[in-house]
Amino acid sequence: MLIDWFTVGAQALNFLVLVWLMKRFLYKPVQDAIAAREKRIADELADADARKAEAIKERQAFQRKNADFDRDRAALFATATSDANADRQRLDDVARGAAEALAVKRQETLAGDAQRLNESVRDRTVQEVLAIARRTLADLASASLEASACDVFTQRLRALDGNAREGLDAALKSGNGPALVRSAFALPQPQRDAVQHAINETFSMDAPLQFEVAPELVGGIELSTQGYKFAWSISDYLGSLDRGVSELLKARAAPASTPSSSPAPSTA
C-alpha cells in the first residue's frame, strides 16, 4: 500500500491548524470561563463561609443576650417578688395595727359610753332624790316651821365668832342702807323683833333691817348686806348633801385621785 505523504502532511497541517484554532478560539475561552466560574464559586464559598461565621457569631451573641436577658429577668422577678412580699407584709402590719387600734378605740368608746351612762343615771337619780326632798320640805313648810327656823337662825347668829363674825360686823357697820332679811314666809312682828334684837345684841349696834319674802328659801332665813351673806335653811343641808354625793361619784369615777372631804352645811 502506497502512502500519500502529501495527503498525510496536509492532514497533519490541517490537524495542527485545527488544534491551534481550537486552542485559540475554543479552549482558551473555555478555560477562562471555567477559571472565572471556579473563581466565582470560590468567592461565593468564601462569602458563604464569611456569612456562616457571621451568622455563628450573631447566633452566639444572640444566645448570650438571651442568657443575659433570662438572668436579668430572673433577677428582676426575684426583686419584684421580694418587694411585693415586703409590701404585702407591711400592708398586713399596717392593717393589723389599724384594726387593733380601732378595736382598742372601740372598746375605750364603749367603756366611756357605759361609764357616762352610769354617771348620768347616778346623777339623775341623785337630782331626782334631792328634788323630791326639796318639794317635800317645801310642802311641809308652815308658819310654825318658819318660827323654828327663826329661832335656829338667831341662835347661830349669836354663836358667830372669828372671821365670820368680824366680816358680818364690818359689813353691817359700813352699809349705807338697811340690811336685807329674806324668808320663805312673811315673818310675824315678834319674829322680826327677835331677829332685830339678836343682830343688835350680837354686834352692839342698832342695825336697820328690811324684810322680804323669798319662796325659794325652804324653811330658812337669810341676812345679806354689802355683798356679805349669813343664812340658814334646810335647803343648805340639801345642797351639802348634793355636793357630797357629787364628790363621791367623782371619786369613784377617778379612783387614783384623792377624794375631798364633804363640806359641812353652809352657815354663810
C-alpha positions in Angstrom: 0.0 0.0 0.0 1.4 3.3 -1.0 1.3 6.3 1.4 0.4 9.7 0.1 2.7 11.8 2.1 1.2 14.9 0.7 -2.1 13.9 1.9 -0.7 12.9 5.3 1.2 16.2 5.5 -2.0 18.1 4.5 -4.0 16.3 7.1 -1.3 16.8 9.7 -1.2 20.5 8.8 -5.0 20.7 9.0 -4.9 19.0 12.4 -2.3 21.4 13.7 -4.3 24.3 12.3 -7.4 22.9 13.9 -5.7 22.4 17.3 -4.4 25.9 17.1 -7.8 27.3 16.2 -9.4 25.3 18.9 -6.9 26.4 21.4 -7.1 30.0 20.2 -10.8 30.3 19.9 -12.3 27.5 22.0 -10.1 26.0 24.6 -8.8 29.3 25.9 -12.2 30.9 26.4 -13.5 27.7 27.9 -10.6 27.6 30.3 -11.1 31.3 31.1 -14.8 30.6 31.6 -14.0 27.7 33.8 -11.5 29.7 35.8 -13.9 32.6 36.1 -16.6 30.2 37.3 -14.3 28.5 39.7 -13.2 31.9 41.0 -16.9 32.9 41.3 -17.7 29.7 43.1 -14.6 30.1 45.3 -15.7 33.7 46.1 -19.3 32.6 46.8 -18.0 29.8 49.0 -15.7 32.3 50.8 -18.6 34.7 51.1 -20.8 31.8 52.4 -18.1 30.9 54.9 -17.9 34.5 56.0 -21.7 34.7 56.2 -21.7 31.4 58.1 -19.1 32.7 60.5 -21.0 36.0 60.9 -24.2 34.0 61.4 -22.5 31.8 64.0 -21.1 34.9 65.7 -24.5 36.6 65.7 -26.2 33.4 67.0 -23.6 33.2 69.8 -24.2 36.9 70.6 -28.0 36.3 70.5 -27.6 33.4 72.8 -25.5 35.5 75.2 -28.1 38.2 75.0 -30.9 35.7 75.7 -28.9 34.3 78.6 -28.3 37.8 80.0 -32.0 38.6 79.4 -33.1 35.4 81.2 -30.7 36.2 84.1 -31.9 39.8 84.3 -35.5 38.7 84.1 -35.0 36.2 86.9 -33.2 38.8 89.0 -36.0 41.4 88.3 -38.7 38.8 89.0 -36.9 37.8 92.3 -36.6 41.5 93.2 -40.2 42.2 92.3 -41.4 39.2 94.3 -39.3 40.2 97.3 -40.7 43.8 97.1 -44.2 42.5 96.7 -43.8 40.3 99.7 -42.3 43.1 101.7 -45.2 45.5 100.7 -47.8 42.8 101.5 -46.2 42.2 104.9 -46.1 46.0 105.5 -49.7 46.4 104.4 -50.7 43.5 106.6 -48.9 45.0 109.5 -50.5 48.4 108.9 -53.9 46.8 108.5 -53.4 44.7 111.6 -52.2 47.7 113.6 -55.2 49.8 112.4 -57.6 47.0 113.2 -56.1 46.7 116.7 -56.1 50.4 117.2 -59.8 50.5 116.1 -60.7 47.7 118.4 -59.0 49.4 121.3 -60.6 52.7 120.5 -64.0 50.9 120.1 -63.5 49.3 123.5 -62.5 52.6 125.0 -65.5 54.3 123.4 -67.8 51.6 124.7 -66.3 51.7 128.2 -66.6 55.5 128.1 -70.2 55.4 127.0 -71.0 52.9 129.7 -69.3 55.0 132.3 -71.0 58.1 131.1 -74.3 56.3 131.1 -73.8 55.1 134.6 -72.7 58.5 135.8 -75.7 60.0 134.1 -78.1 57.6 135.7 -76.5 58.2 139.1 -76.5 62.0 138.7 -80.2 61.9 137.5 -81.1 59.6 140.5 -79.4 62.0 142.9 -81.0 65.0 141.3 -84.4 63.4 141.4 -84.0 62.4 145.1 -82.9 65.9 146.0 -85.7 67.5 144.0 -88.2 65.2 145.8 -86.7 66.1 149.1 -86.9 69.8 148.3 -90.5 69.6 147.2 -91.4 67.6 150.3 -89.8 70.1 152.6 -91.5 72.9 150.7 -94.9 71.2 151.1 -94.3 70.6 154.8 -93.2 74.2 155.4 -95.5 76.2 157.6 -95.6 79.2 159.9 -94.5 77.1 162.8 -91.6 75.7 160.8 -90.6 79.3 160.0 -90.8 80.2 163.6 -88.5 77.3 164.5 -86.2 78.3 161.6 -86.1 81.9 163.0 -85.1 80.5 166.5 -82.3 78.5 164.9 -81.2 81.5 162.8 -80.9 83.8 165.9 -79.1 81.1 167.9 -76.5 80.7 165.1 -76.2 84.4 164.7 -75.3 84.8 168.4 -72.9 81.9 168.1 -70.8 83.5 165.3 -67.1 84.1 166.1 -63.8 84.6 164.4 -63.6 85.8 160.8 -67.3 85.2 160.1 -68.4 87.5 163.0 -65.8 90.2 162.1 -66.8 90.2 158.4 -70.5 90.5 159.1 -69.9 93.1 161.7 -67.8 95.2 159.3 -70.4 94.8 156.5 -73.3 95.9 158.8 -71.4 98.9 160.1 -70.2 100.1 156.7 -73.5 99.8 155.0 -75.3 102.9 153.9 -78.8 101.3 153.7 -80.7 98.7 155.7 -79.6 95.1 155.7 -81.8 92.7 153.9 -83.5 89.8 155.7 -85.3 87.3 153.4 -87.5 84.3 154.4 -89.8 81.8 152.7 -92.9 83.2 154.6 -93.6 86.7 155.8 -92.2 86.9 159.3 -94.7 88.0 162.0 -93.7 91.0 164.0 -92.5 89.0 167.1 -90.0 87.1 164.9 -88.9 90.3 163.2 -88.3 91.8 166.6 -86.3 88.6 167.6 -84.1 88.9 164.6 -83.6 92.7 165.2 -82.8 92.1 168.8 -80.3 89.3 168.0 -78.4 91.5 165.5 -78.3 94.5 167.8 -77.2 92.4 170.7 -74.6 90.4 168.8 -72.9 93.4 167.0 -73.7 96.1 169.6 -75.5 98.4 167.2 -78.9 99.4 166.0 -78.9 98.0 162.5 -81.7 99.0 160.2 -83.3 95.9 158.6 -85.5 95.4 155.5 -87.7 92.2 155.4 -88.6 90.4 152.2 -90.3 87.2 151.3 -88.3 84.6 149.2 -90.2 81.4 148.5 -87.1 79.7 147.1 -85.7 79.6 150.7 -87.1 76.3 152.0 -87.5 76.7 155.8 -84.8 79.3 156.3 -83.7 82.9 156.8 -81.0 84.9 155.0 -79.3 88.1 156.1 -77.3 90.0 153.4 -75.5 93.3 153.3 -72.6 94.8 151.3 -72.1 91.6 149.5 -71.8 89.6 152.7 -74.4 86.9 153.5 -75.3 84.9 156.5 -78.1 82.3 156.1 -79.5 79.1 157.5 -82.1 77.0 155.7 -83.0 73.4 155.2 -82.0 73.8 151.6 -78.4 74.3 152.8 -78.4 70.8 154.1 -79.7 69.5 150.7 -77.0 71.5 148.9 -74.4 70.0 151.2 -75.8 66.5 150.5 -75.8 67.2 146.8 -72.1 68.3 146.9 -71.2 65.3 149.0 -72.8 62.9 146.6 -71.2 64.6 143.6 -67.8 64.3 145.1 -68.4 60.7 146.0 -69.4 59.9 142.3 -66.3 61.8 141.1 -64.1 59.8 143.5 -65.5 56.5 142.2 -65.1 57.6 138.6 -61.4 58.5 139.2 -60.0 56.1 141.9 -56.5 57.4 141.5 -57.5 60.9 142.8 -57.8 61.6 146.5 -61.5 62.3 147.3 -62.0 65.6 149.1 -64.0 65.6 152.3 -67.6 66.7 152.1 -68.1 70.2 153.5 -70.3 70.9 156.4 -73.7 72.6 156.0 -73.1 76.2 155.0 -73.7 78.9 157.6 -72.6 81.9 155.5 
